[in-house]
Amino acid sequence: VFSGFPHFQGVMEGYNGSIFAYGQTGSGKSFTMQGVVDPSSQKGIIPRAFEHIFESVQCAENTKFLLRASYLEIYNEDIRDLRGADTKQKLE
């Protein structure tokens, strides 16, 4: 069961949503967010959220959606976009 379901149901109703993973280096934040493809029981929050959102969009009638996702890392006061072309580039 995806525990973020109520959170993303709110997103489908028009609210902004964020998931914040915090912890020491090596504590499993990236794995929690990304997971692995196989076995599917170990998918992370991001793929599960996308599945939920896109299934909801497909079922909606007479509704338009604008979806935007960010995947940022803050480390030693430096911010990087993990979805960007250059994941090493620091953001302002």
HUJO-V759975 format. One record per run of one state. SS is the DSSP state (hx for helix, st for strand, lp for the rest). FROM is the first residue (numbers start at 1). LEN is the number of residues. Records with the same first field share a line. If there is no record, write none. Layout:
# HUJO-V759975
SS=FROM-LEN, FROM-LEN
This chain:
# HUJO-V759975
lp=1-4, 13-16, 36-4, 44-1, 60-12, 76-2, 82-8, 92-1
hx=5-8, 29-6, 40-3, 45-15
st=35-1, 43-1, 72-4, 78-4, 90-2
